[in-house]
Amino acid sequence: MSSNYHQNRLAIYSGWTRVLKTETRRLHMKFFNQLIKDESGATAIEYGLIAALIAVAAITAMGTLGNELSDTFTTVSDEMAAA
Protein backbone atom coordinates (compact mmCIF):
# COMPACT_ATOMS: atom_id res chain seq x y z
CA MET A 1 0.00 0.00 0.00
CA SER A 2 1.31 3.35 -0.88
CA SER A 3 1.66 6.30 1.38
CA ASN A 4 -0.69 8.24 -0.90
CA TYR A 5 -3.44 5.70 -0.25
CA HIS A 6 -3.12 6.14 3.52
CA GLN A 7 -3.10 9.92 3.20
CA ASN A 8 -6.32 9.77 1.16
CA ARG A 9 -7.94 7.48 3.73
CA LEU A 10 -6.88 9.81 6.52
CA ALA A 11 -8.27 12.82 4.64
CA ILE A 12 -11.60 11.05 4.12
CA TYR A 13 -11.74 10.01 7.78
CA SER A 14 -10.88 13.54 8.93
CA GLY A 15 -13.55 14.95 6.64
CA TRP A 16 -16.21 12.60 8.00
CA THR A 17 -15.17 13.35 11.56
CA ARG A 18 -15.54 17.06 10.90
CA VAL A 19 -18.98 16.51 9.33
CA LEU A 20 -20.16 14.37 12.25
CA LYS A 21 -18.94 16.91 14.82
CA THR A 22 -20.68 19.73 12.96
CA GLU A 23 -23.91 17.75 12.61
CA THR A 24 -23.84 16.70 16.27
CA ARG A 25 -23.30 20.31 17.34
CA ARG A 26 -26.20 21.43 15.09
CA LEU A 27 -28.53 18.80 16.57
CA HIS A 28 -27.57 19.78 20.12
CA MET A 29 -28.26 23.45 19.39
CA LYS A 30 -31.60 22.54 17.80
CA PHE A 31 -32.54 20.48 20.87
CA PHE A 32 -31.61 23.26 23.31
CA ASN A 33 -33.45 25.88 21.26
CA GLN A 34 -36.59 23.74 21.29
CA LEU A 35 -36.18 23.15 25.02
CA ILE A 36 -35.94 26.88 25.68
CA LYS A 37 -39.02 27.63 23.54
CA ASP A 38 -41.10 24.87 25.17
CA GLU A 39 -43.48 26.43 27.69
CA SER A 40 -45.47 23.34 28.67
CA GLY A 41 -43.21 22.77 31.68
CA ALA A 42 -43.75 26.34 32.83
CA THR A 43 -47.52 25.86 32.59
CA ALA A 44 -47.33 22.69 34.70
CA ILE A 45 -45.31 24.54 37.33
CA GLU A 46 -47.86 27.35 37.38
CA TYR A 47 -50.70 24.87 37.93
CA GLY A 48 -48.70 23.23 40.70
CA LEU A 49 -48.17 26.58 42.44
CA ILE A 50 -51.88 27.40 42.18
CA ALA A 51 -52.79 23.99 43.64
CA ALA A 52 -50.32 24.51 46.51
CA LEU A 53 -51.79 27.95 47.25
CA ILE A 54 -55.32 26.53 47.30
CA ALA A 55 -54.17 23.73 49.63
CA VAL A 56 -52.60 26.22 52.06
CA ALA A 57 -55.76 28.35 52.03
CA ALA A 58 -57.94 25.27 52.62
CA ILE A 59 -55.77 24.03 55.51
CA THR A 60 -55.85 27.48 57.12
CA ALA A 61 -59.63 27.72 56.74
CA MET A 62 -60.17 24.22 58.11
CA GLY A 63 -57.92 24.94 61.08
CA THR A 64 -59.88 28.07 61.93
CA LEU A 65 -63.21 26.30 61.42
CA GLY A 66 -62.00 23.39 63.56
CA ASN A 67 -61.12 25.73 66.42
CA GLU A 68 -64.51 27.43 66.22
CA LEU A 69 -66.33 24.05 66.20
CA SER A 70 -64.30 22.89 69.19
CA ASP A 71 -65.24 26.05 71.10
CA THR A 72 -68.92 25.57 70.19
CA PHE A 73 -68.99 21.94 71.35
CA THR A 74 -67.18 22.86 74.56
CA THR A 75 -69.78 25.56 75.28
CA VAL A 76 -72.66 23.19 74.55
CA SER A 77 -71.08 20.47 76.72
CA ASP A 78 -70.56 22.91 79.62
CA GLU A 79 -74.15 24.16 79.41
CA MET A 80 -75.54 20.60 79.32
CA ALA A 81 -73.43 19.63 82.33
CA ALA A 82 -74.70 22.70 84.25
CA ALA A 83 -78.35 21.94 83.46
Buried (B, 14 or more C-beta within 10 A) or exposed (E): EEEEEEEEEEEEEEEEEEEEEEEEEEEEEEEEEEEEEEEEEEEEEEEEEEEEEEEEEEEEEEEEEEEEEEEEEEEEEEEEEEE
